[in-house]
Structures are given as structure tokens and as C-alpha cells.
């Protein structure tokens, strides 16, 4: 259980066995795609995912510095 006090689904960040990280959040691609800053692009296979500030701050302590 990573932050969910109700056992419901919720945003999360977790490390994969290959050292990469996966993010579960709300898909906001349709709403935010046109609002990307100048010079920022998104590949066809990428999605814009929103997670809460609390989710990222809780994950911070588990993300290695190097």
C-alpha cells in the first residue's frame, strides 16, 4: 500500500526491475497537450499524466539520488 488509506486505486510511482520508474495517474493528454510550453513535444506513444503533489512528495524519499 503506497499512500492509499482506503485500499482504492490512486496515483502512484514505482520502480521497475530494470531501474526505470512507472507512473500511474490521471491521463490529461487531451486537456494539456495544447498547453505544453514552447519547445516541448510529446511523441505519439507518450501520454501526459497528472499526479498529485502529495504523491510525488511521498515518492521522493524512495527515489535514489544517483
PDB file of N, CA, C and O in Angstrom, chain B, residues numbered from 101:
ATOM      1  N   UNK B 101       0.863  -1.171   0.000  1.00  0.00           N
ATOM      2  CA  UNK B 101       0.000   0.000   0.000  1.00  0.00           C
ATOM      3  C   UNK B 101       0.905   1.228   0.000  1.00  0.00           C
ATOM      4  O   UNK B 101       1.642   1.455   0.960  1.00  0.00           O
ATOM      5  N   UNK B 102       0.856   2.002  -1.042  1.00  0.00           N
ATOM      6  CA  UNK B 102       1.705   3.174  -1.171  1.00  0.00           C
ATOM      7  C   UNK B 102       0.855   4.432  -1.062  1.00  0.00           C
ATOM      8  O   UNK B 102       0.570   5.073  -2.073  1.00  0.00           O
ATOM      9  N   UNK B 103       0.457   4.786   0.122  1.00  0.00           N
ATOM     10  CA  UNK B 103      -0.261   6.026   0.318  1.00  0.00           C
ATOM     11  C   UNK B 103      -1.765   5.891   0.347  1.00  0.00           C
ATOM     12  O   UNK B 103      -2.440   6.797   0.835  1.00  0.00           O
ATOM     13  N   UNK B 104      -2.321   4.804  -0.153  1.00  0.00           N
ATOM     14  CA  UNK B 104      -3.770   4.643  -0.162  1.00  0.00           C
ATOM     15  C   UNK B 104      -4.233   4.157   1.201  1.00  0.00           C
ATOM     16  O   UNK B 104      -3.898   3.051   1.625  1.00  0.00           O
ATOM     17  N   UNK B 105      -4.993   4.977   1.871  1.00  0.00           N
ATOM     18  CA  UNK B 105      -5.510   4.603   3.183  1.00  0.00           C
ATOM     19  C   UNK B 105      -6.835   3.853   3.067  1.00  0.00           C
ATOM     20  O   UNK B 105      -7.305   3.260   4.038  1.00  0.00           O
ATOM     21  N   UNK B 106      -7.441   3.883   1.864  1.00  0.00           N
ATOM     22  CA  UNK B 106      -8.767   3.278   1.693  1.00  0.00           C
ATOM     23  C   UNK B 106      -8.728   2.028   0.826  1.00  0.00           C
ATOM     24  O   UNK B 106      -9.769   1.439   0.534  1.00  0.00           O
ATOM     25  N   UNK B 107      -7.513   1.617   0.407  1.00  0.00           N
ATOM     26  CA  UNK B 107      -7.342   0.465  -0.481  1.00  0.00           C
ATOM     27  C   UNK B 107      -7.973   0.696  -1.854  1.00  0.00           C
ATOM     28  O   UNK B 107      -8.199  -0.259  -2.598  1.00  0.00           O
ATOM     29  N   UNK B 108      -8.256   1.938  -2.192  1.00  0.00           N
ATOM     30  CA  UNK B 108      -8.765   2.299  -3.513  1.00  0.00           C
ATOM     31  C   UNK B 108      -7.587   2.470  -4.452  1.00  0.00           C
ATOM     32  O   UNK B 108      -6.441   2.550  -4.010  1.00  0.00           O
ATOM     33  N   UNK B 109      -7.864   2.527  -5.736  1.00  0.00           N
ATOM     34  CA  UNK B 109      -6.797   2.843  -6.672  1.00  0.00           C
ATOM     35  C   UNK B 109      -6.434   4.300  -6.494  1.00  0.00           C
ATOM     36  O   UNK B 109      -7.282   5.118  -6.137  1.00  0.00           O
ATOM     37  N   UNK B 110      -5.183   4.629  -6.741  1.00  0.00           N
ATOM     38  CA  UNK B 110      -4.751   6.003  -6.560  1.00  0.00           C
ATOM     39  C   UNK B 110      -3.477   6.225  -7.356  1.00  0.00           C
ATOM     40  O   UNK B 110      -2.853   5.258  -7.794  1.00  0.00           O
ATOM     41  N   UNK B 111      -3.077   7.474  -7.553  1.00  0.00           N
ATOM     42  CA  UNK B 111      -1.815   7.730  -8.240  1.00  0.00           C
ATOM     43  C   UNK B 111      -0.668   7.080  -7.496  1.00  0.00           C
ATOM     44  O   UNK B 111      -0.701   6.947  -6.273  1.00  0.00           O
ATOM     45  N   UNK B 112       0.353   6.674  -8.250  1.00  0.00           N
ATOM     46  CA  UNK B 112       1.494   6.034  -7.624  1.00  0.00           C
ATOM     47  C   UNK B 112       2.694   6.140  -8.546  1.00  0.00           C
ATOM     48  O   UNK B 112       2.549   6.297  -9.758  1.00  0.00           O
ATOM     49  N   UNK B 113       3.863   6.052  -7.971  1.00  0.00           N
ATOM     50  CA  UNK B 113       5.125   5.989  -8.696  1.00  0.00           C
ATOM     51  C   UNK B 113       5.861   4.786  -8.137  1.00  0.00           C
ATOM     52  O   UNK B 113       5.994   4.646  -6.921  1.00  0.00           O
ATOM     53  N   UNK B 114       6.343   3.916  -9.018  1.00  0.00           N
ATOM     54  CA  UNK B 114       7.073   2.768  -8.508  1.00  0.00           C
ATOM     55  C   UNK B 114       8.220   2.412  -9.437  1.00  0.00           C
ATOM     56  O   UNK B 114       8.184   2.682 -10.637  1.00  0.00           O
ATOM     57  N   UNK B 115       9.241   1.797  -8.848  1.00  0.00           N
ATOM     58  CA  UNK B 115      10.436   1.424  -9.587  1.00  0.00           C
ATOM     59  C   UNK B 115      10.263   0.035 -10.193  1.00  0.00           C
ATOM     60  O   UNK B 115       9.807  -0.898  -9.532  1.00  0.00           O
ATOM     61  N   UNK B 116      10.636  -0.078 -11.456  1.00  0.00           N
ATOM     62  CA  UNK B 116      10.564  -1.346 -12.161  1.00  0.00           C
ATOM     63  C   UNK B 116      11.855  -2.135 -11.939  1.00  0.00           C
ATOM     64  O   UNK B 116      12.855  -1.575 -11.491  1.00  0.00           O
ATOM     65  N   UNK B 117      11.836  -3.407 -12.246  1.00  0.00           N
ATOM     66  CA  UNK B 117      13.008  -4.248 -12.017  1.00  0.00           C
ATOM     67  C   UNK B 117      14.216  -3.815 -12.837  1.00  0.00           C
ATOM     68  O   UNK B 117      15.347  -4.144 -12.478  1.00  0.00           O
ATOM     69  N   UNK B 118      14.005  -3.079 -13.938  1.00  0.00           N
ATOM     70  CA  UNK B 118      15.132  -2.618 -14.758  1.00  0.00           C
ATOM     71  C   UNK B 118      15.665  -1.256 -14.318  1.00  0.00           C
ATOM     72  O   UNK B 118      16.561  -0.705 -14.959  1.00  0.00           O
ATOM     73  N   UNK B 119      15.119  -0.708 -13.223  1.00  0.00           N
ATOM     74  CA  UNK B 119      15.592   0.570 -12.706  1.00  0.00           C
ATOM     75  C   UNK B 119      14.814   1.775 -13.206  1.00  0.00           C
ATOM     76  O   UNK B 119      14.987   2.879 -12.688  1.00  0.00           O
ATOM     77  N   UNK B 120      13.959   1.583 -14.205  1.00  0.00           N
ATOM     78  CA  UNK B 120      13.104   2.675 -14.666  1.00  0.00           C
ATOM     79  C   UNK B 120      11.950   2.857 -13.684  1.00  0.00           C
ATOM     80  O   UNK B 120      11.713   2.005 -12.827  1.00  0.00           O
ATOM     81  N   UNK B 121      11.241   3.966 -13.815  1.00  0.00           N
ATOM     82  CA  UNK B 121      10.097   4.234 -12.950  1.00  0.00           C
ATOM     83  C   UNK B 121       8.822   4.282 -13.779  1.00  0.00           C
ATOM     84  O   UNK B 121       8.835   4.753 -14.917  1.00  0.00           O
ATOM     85  N   UNK B 122       7.741   3.806 -13.224  1.00  0.00           N
ATOM     86  CA  UNK B 122       6.425   3.880 -13.850  1.00  0.00           C
ATOM     87  C   UNK B 122       5.557   4.814 -13.012  1.00  0.00           C
ATOM     88  O   UNK B 122       5.683   4.872 -11.789  1.00  0.00           O
ATOM     89  N   UNK B 123       4.677   5.538 -13.691  1.00  0.00           N
ATOM     90  CA  UNK B 123       3.782   6.489 -13.025  1.00  0.00           C
ATOM     91  C   UNK B 123       2.347   6.131 -13.378  1.00  0.00           C
ATOM     92  O   UNK B 123       2.000   5.968 -14.548  1.00  0.00           O
ATOM     93  N   UNK B 124       1.517   6.011 -12.343  1.00  0.00           N
ATOM     94  CA  UNK B 124       0.084   5.835 -12.553  1.00  0.00           C
ATOM     95  C   UNK B 124      -0.578   7.139 -12.115  1.00  0.00           C
ATOM     96  O   UNK B 124      -0.346   7.624 -11.008  1.00  0.00           O
ATOM     97  N   UNK B 125      -1.389   7.687 -12.981  1.00  0.00           N
ATOM     98  CA  UNK B 125      -2.076   8.926 -12.666  1.00  0.00           C
ATOM     99  C   UNK B 125      -3.234   9.134 -13.621  1.00  0.00           C
ATOM    100  O   UNK B 125      -3.622   8.219 -14.349  1.00  0.00           O
ATOM    101  N   UNK B 126      -3.773  10.313 -13.618  1.00  0.00           N
ATOM    102  CA  UNK B 126      -4.899  10.648 -14.480  1.00  0.00           C
ATOM    103  C   UNK B 126      -4.385  11.080 -15.845  1.00  0.00           C
ATOM    104  O   UNK B 126      -3.551  11.980 -15.937  1.00  0.00           O
ATOM    105  N   UNK B 127      -4.874  10.448 -16.901  1.00  0.00           N
ATOM    106  CA  UNK B 127      -4.474  10.804 -18.255  1.00  0.00           C
ATOM    107  C   UNK B 127      -5.100  12.159 -18.605  1.00  0.00           C
ATOM    108  O   UNK B 127      -6.319  12.282 -18.724  1.00  0.00           O
ATOM    109  N   UNK B 128      -4.244  13.169 -18.766  1.00  0.00           N
ATOM    110  CA  UNK B 128      -4.708  14.519 -19.072  1.00  0.00           C
ATOM    111  C   UNK B 128      -4.188  14.988 -20.428  1.00  0.00           C
ATOM    112  O   UNK B 128      -4.139  16.189 -20.694  1.00  0.00           O
ATOM    113  N   UNK B 129      -3.800  14.046 -21.285  1.00  0.00           N
ATOM    114  CA  UNK B 129      -3.205  14.382 -22.569  1.00  0.00           C
ATOM    115  C   UNK B 129      -4.108  15.294 -23.382  1.00  0.00           C
ATOM    116  O   UNK B 129      -3.654  16.316 -23.897  1.00  0.00           O
ATOM    117  N   UNK B 130      -5.358  14.944 -23.501  1.00  0.00           N
ATOM    118  CA  UNK B 130      -6.287  15.731 -24.318  1.00  0.00           C
ATOM    119  C   UNK B 130      -6.424  17.159 -23.789  1.00  0.00           C
ATOM    120  O   UNK B 130      -6.495  18.100 -24.580  1.00  0.00           O
ATOM    121  N   UNK B 131      -6.460  17.334 -22.488  1.00  0.00           N
ATOM    122  CA  UNK B 131      -6.642  18.662 -21.895  1.00  0.00           C
ATOM    123  C   UNK B 131      -5.361  19.490 -21.896  1.00  0.00           C
ATOM    124  O   UNK B 131      -5.422  20.713 -22.017  1.00  0.00           O
ATOM    125  N   UNK B 132      -4.205  18.844 -21.762  1.00  0.00           N
ATOM    126  CA  UNK B 132      -2.961  19.596 -21.572  1.00  0.00           C
ATOM    127  C   UNK B 132      -2.046  19.652 -22.787  1.00  0.00           C
ATOM    128  O   UNK B 132      -1.097  20.436 -22.799  1.00  0.00           O
ATOM    129  N   UNK B 133      -2.304  18.845 -23.802  1.00  0.00           N
ATOM    130  CA  UNK B 133      -1.415  18.771 -24.959  1.00  0.00           C
ATOM    131  C   UNK B 133      -1.182  20.147 -25.595  1.00  0.00           C
ATOM    132  O   UNK B 133      -0.049  20.489 -25.932  1.00  0.00           O
ATOM    133  N   UNK B 134      -2.218  20.908 -25.754  1.00  0.00           N
ATOM    134  CA  UNK B 134      -2.101  22.229 -26.388  1.00  0.00           C
ATOM    135  C   UNK B 134      -1.457  23.261 -25.463  1.00  0.00           C
ATOM    136  O   UNK B 134      -1.110  24.354 -25.912  1.00  0.00           O
ATOM    137  N   UNK B 135      -1.292  22.938 -24.191  1.00  0.00           N
ATOM    138  CA  UNK B 135      -0.738  23.874 -23.220  1.00  0.00           C
ATOM    139  C   UNK B 135       0.733  23.622 -22.907  1.00  0.00           C
ATOM    140  O   UNK B 135       1.302  24.278 -22.034  1.00  0.00           O
ATOM    141  N   UNK B 136       1.355  22.672 -23.617  1.00  0.00           N
ATOM    142  CA  UNK B 136       2.766  22.399 -23.374  1.00  0.00           C
ATOM    143  C   UNK B 136       3.593  23.649 -23.666  1.00  0.00           C
ATOM    144  O   UNK B 136       3.275  24.400 -24.588  1.00  0.00           O
ATOM    145  N   UNK B 137       4.643  23.877 -22.893  1.00  0.00           N
ATOM    146  CA  UNK B 137       5.498  25.049 -23.107  1.00  0.00           C
ATOM    147  C   UNK B 137       6.153  24.999 -24.493  1.00  0.00           C
ATOM    148  O   UNK B 137       6.310  23.919 -25.062  1.00  0.00           O
ATOM    149  N   UNK B 138       6.534  26.155 -25.035  1.00  0.00           N
ATOM    150  CA  UNK B 138       7.211  26.186 -26.336  1.00  0.00           C
ATOM    151  C   UNK B 138       8.452  25.284 -26.322  1.00  0.00           C
ATOM    152  O   UNK B 138       9.231  25.301 -25.369  1.00  0.00           O
ATOM    153  N   UNK B 139       8.622  24.515 -27.371  1.00  0.00           N
ATOM    154  CA  UNK B 139       9.773  23.640 -27.487  1.00  0.00           C
ATOM    155  C   UNK B 139       9.582  22.265 -26.879  1.00  0.00           C
ATOM    156  O   UNK B 139      10.419  21.385 -27.080  1.00  0.00           O
ATOM    157  N   UNK B 140       8.505  22.057 -26.142  1.00  0.00           N
ATOM    158  CA  UNK B 140       8.230  20.761 -25.527  1.00  0.00           C
ATOM    159  C   UNK B 140       7.301  19.986 -26.452  1.00  0.00           C
ATOM    160  O   UNK B 140       6.246  20.485 -26.845  1.00  0.00           O
ATOM    161  N   UNK B 141       7.696  18.776 -26.795  1.00  0.00           N
ATOM    162  CA  UNK B 141       6.867  17.953 -27.668  1.00  0.00           C
ATOM    163  C   UNK B 141       6.582  16.617 -27.001  1.00  0.00           C
ATOM    164  O   UNK B 141       7.285  16.203 -26.079  1.00  0.00           O
ATOM    165  N   UNK B 142       5.553  15.958 -27.474  1.00  0.00           N
ATOM    166  CA  UNK B 142       5.129  14.661 -26.955  1.00  0.00           C
ATOM    167  C   UNK B 142       5.079  13.690 -28.122  1.00  0.00           C
ATOM    168  O   UNK B 142       4.440  13.971 -29.136  1.00  0.00           O
ATOM    169  N   UNK B 143       5.749  12.550 -27.990  1.00  0.00           N
ATOM    170  CA  UNK B 143       5.709  11.526 -29.030  1.00  0.00           C
ATOM    171  C   UNK B 143       4.328  10.874 -29.057  1.00  0.00           C
ATOM    172  O   UNK B 143       3.590  10.922 -28.073  1.00  0.00           O
ATOM    173  N   UNK B 144       3.992  10.274 -30.176  1.00  0.00           N
ATOM    174  CA  UNK B 144       2.675   9.642 -30.322  1.00  0.00           C
ATOM    175  C   UNK B 144       2.397   8.603 -29.246  1.00  0.00           C
ATOM    176  O   UNK B 144       1.252   8.454 -28.819  1.00  0.00           O
ATOM    177  N   UNK B 145       3.414   7.887 -28.802  1.00  0.00           N
ATOM    178  CA  UNK B 145       3.218   6.852 -27.794  1.00  0.00           C
ATOM    179  C   UNK B 145       3.266   7.356 -26.365  1.00  0.00           C
ATOM    180  O   UNK B 145       3.149   6.561 -25.433  1.00  0.00           O
ATOM    181  N   UNK B 146       3.436   8.652 -26.169  1.00  0.00           N
ATOM    182  CA  UNK B 146       3.516   9.226 -24.818  1.00  0.00           C
ATOM    183  C   UNK B 146       2.196   9.861 -24.423  1.00  0.00           C
ATOM    184  O   UNK B 146       1.448  10.351 -25.269  1.00  0.00           O
ATOM    185  N   UNK B 147       1.923   9.848 -23.134  1.00  0.00           N
ATOM    186  CA  UNK B 147       0.719  10.465 -22.582  1.00  0.00           C
ATOM    187  C   UNK B 147       1.155  11.461 -21.517  1.00  0.00           C
ATOM    188  O   UNK B 147       2.205  11.289 -20.898  1.00  0.00           O
ATOM    189  N   UNK B 148       0.364  12.490 -21.303  1.00  0.00           N
ATOM    190  CA  UNK B 148       0.590  13.435 -20.206  1.00  0.00           C
ATOM    191  C   UNK B 148      -0.227  12.924 -19.026  1.00  0.00           C
ATOM    192  O   UNK B 148      -1.452  12.825 -19.099  1.00  0.00           O
ATOM    193  N   UNK B 149       0.465  12.605 -17.945  1.00  0.00           N
ATOM    194  CA  UNK B 149      -0.183  12.026 -16.771  1.00  0.00           C
ATOM    195  C   UNK B 149      -0.043  12.995 -15.605  1.00  0.00           C
ATOM    196  O   UNK B 149       1.046  13.508 -15.345  1.00  0.00           O
ATOM    197  N   UNK B 150      -1.129  13.243 -14.915  1.00  0.00           N
ATOM    198  CA  UNK B 150      -1.135  14.131 -13.752  1.00  0.00           C
ATOM    199  C   UNK B 150      -1.180  13.290 -12.483  1.00  0.00           C
ATOM    200  O   UNK B 150      -2.007  12.390 -12.339  1.00  0.00           O
ATOM    201  N   UNK B 151      -0.267  13.607 -11.568  1.00  0.00           N
ATOM    202  CA  UNK B 151      -0.298  13.005 -10.236  1.00  0.00           C
ATOM    203  C   UNK B 151      -0.388  14.151  -9.226  1.00  0.00           C
ATOM    204  O   UNK B 151      -0.068  15.297  -9.541  1.00  0.00           O
ATOM    205  N   UNK B 152      -0.812  13.835  -8.050  1.00  0.00           N
ATOM    206  CA  UNK B 152      -0.922  14.875  -7.035  1.00  0.00           C
ATOM    207  C   UNK B 152       0.453  15.249  -6.496  1.00  0.00           C
ATOM    208  O   UNK B 152       1.399  14.467  -6.590  1.00  0.00           O
ATOM    209  N   UNK B 153       0.554  16.423  -5.944  1.00  0.00           N
ATOM    210  CA  UNK B 153       1.787  16.864  -5.301  1.00  0.00           C
ATOM    211  C   UNK B 153       2.152  15.899  -4.169  1.00  0.00           C
ATOM    212  O   UNK B 153       3.319  15.549  -3.993  1.00  0.00           O
ATOM    213  N   UNK B 154       1.154  15.480  -3.416  1.00  0.00           N
ATOM    214  CA  UNK B 154       1.385  14.555  -2.300  1.00  0.00           C
ATOM    215  C   UNK B 154       2.012  13.251  -2.787  1.00  0.00           C
ATOM    216  O   UNK B 154       2.909  12.714  -2.137  1.00  0.00           O
ATOM    217  N   UNK B 155       1.545  12.740  -3.924  1.00  0.00           N
ATOM    218  CA  UNK B 155       2.101  11.501  -4.464  1.00  0.00           C
ATOM    219  C   UNK B 155       3.583  11.661  -4.758  1.00  0.00           C
ATOM    220  O   UNK B 155       4.382  10.797  -4.397  1.00  0.00           O
ATOM    221  N   UNK B 156       3.962  12.757  -5.411  1.00  0.00           N
ATOM    222  CA  UNK B 156       5.362  12.967  -5.752  1.00  0.00           C
ATOM    223  C   UNK B 156       6.216  13.174  -4.506  1.00  0.00           C
ATOM    224  O   UNK B 156       7.324  12.644  -4.423  1.00  0.00           O
ATOM    225  N   UNK B 157       5.719  13.929  -3.548  1.00  0.00           N
ATOM    226  CA  UNK B 157       6.486  14.163  -2.331  1.00  0.00           C
ATOM    227  C   UNK B 157       6.686  12.877  -1.530  1.00  0.00           C
ATOM    228  O   UNK B 157       7.749  12.664  -0.948  1.00  0.00           O
ATOM    229  N   UNK B 158       5.667  12.025  -1.503  1.00  0.00           N
ATOM    230  CA  UNK B 158       5.802  10.741  -0.795  1.00  0.00           C
ATOM    231  C   UNK B 158       6.795   9.835  -1.507  1.00  0.00           C
ATOM    232  O   UNK B 158       7.536   9.093  -0.862  1.00  0.00           O
ATOM    233  N   UNK B 159       6.813   9.891  -2.833  1.00  0.00           N
ATOM    234  CA  UNK B 159       7.729   9.049  -3.611  1.00  0.00           C
ATOM    235  C   UNK B 159       9.166   9.533  -3.502  1.00  0.00           C
ATOM    236  O   UNK B 159      10.099   8.742  -3.639  1.00  0.00           O
ATOM    237  N   UNK B 160       9.349  10.808  -3.261  1.00  0.00           N
ATOM    238  CA  UNK B 160      10.691  11.396  -3.234  1.00  0.00           C
ATOM    239  C   UNK B 160      11.636  10.640  -2.308  1.00  0.00           C
ATOM    240  O   UNK B 160      12.795  10.413  -2.655  1.00  0.00           O
ATOM    241  N   UNK B 161      11.156  10.255  -1.149  1.00  0.00           N
ATOM    242  CA  UNK B 161      12.028   9.591  -0.178  1.00  0.00           C
ATOM    243  C   UNK B 161      12.489   8.201  -0.653  1.00  0.00           C
ATOM    244  O   UNK B 161      13.461   7.658  -0.128  1.00  0.00           O
ATOM    245  N   UNK B 162      11.796   7.636  -1.636  1.00  0.00           N
ATOM    246  CA  UNK B 162      12.165   6.312  -2.148  1.00  0.00           C
ATOM    247  C   UNK B 162      12.949   6.376  -3.454  1.00  0.00           C
ATOM    248  O   UNK B 162      13.369   5.337  -3.963  1.00  0.00           O
ATOM    249  N   UNK B 163      13.156   7.565  -4.007  1.00  0.00           N
ATOM    250  CA  UNK B 163      13.883   7.713  -5.262  1.00  0.00           C
ATOM    251  C   UNK B 163      15.345   8.000  -4.929  1.00  0.00           C
ATOM    252  O   UNK B 163      15.651   8.970  -4.237  1.00  0.00           O
ATOM    253  N   UNK B 164      16.248   7.147  -5.427  1.00  0.00           N
ATOM    254  CA  UNK B 164      17.665   7.343  -5.121  1.00  0.00           C
ATOM    255  C   UNK B 164      18.201   8.634  -5.736  1.00  0.00           C
ATOM    256  O   UNK B 164      17.708   9.094  -6.766  1.00  0.00           O
ATOM    257  N   UNK B 165      19.224   9.216  -5.088  1.00  0.00           N
ATOM    258  CA  UNK B 165      19.840  10.435  -5.598  1.00  0.00           C
ATOM    259  C   UNK B 165      20.665  10.172  -6.854  1.00  0.00           C
ATOM    260  O   UNK B 165      20.824  11.066  -7.685  1.00  0.00           O
ATOM    261  N   UNK B 166      21.176   8.991  -6.996  1.00  0.00           N
ATOM    262  CA  UNK B 166      22.003   8.684  -8.173  1.00  0.00           C
ATOM    263  C   UNK B 166      21.646   7.341  -8.751  1.00  0.00           C
ATOM    264  O   UNK B 166      22.240   6.919  -9.743  1.00  0.00           O
TER     265      UNK B 166
END
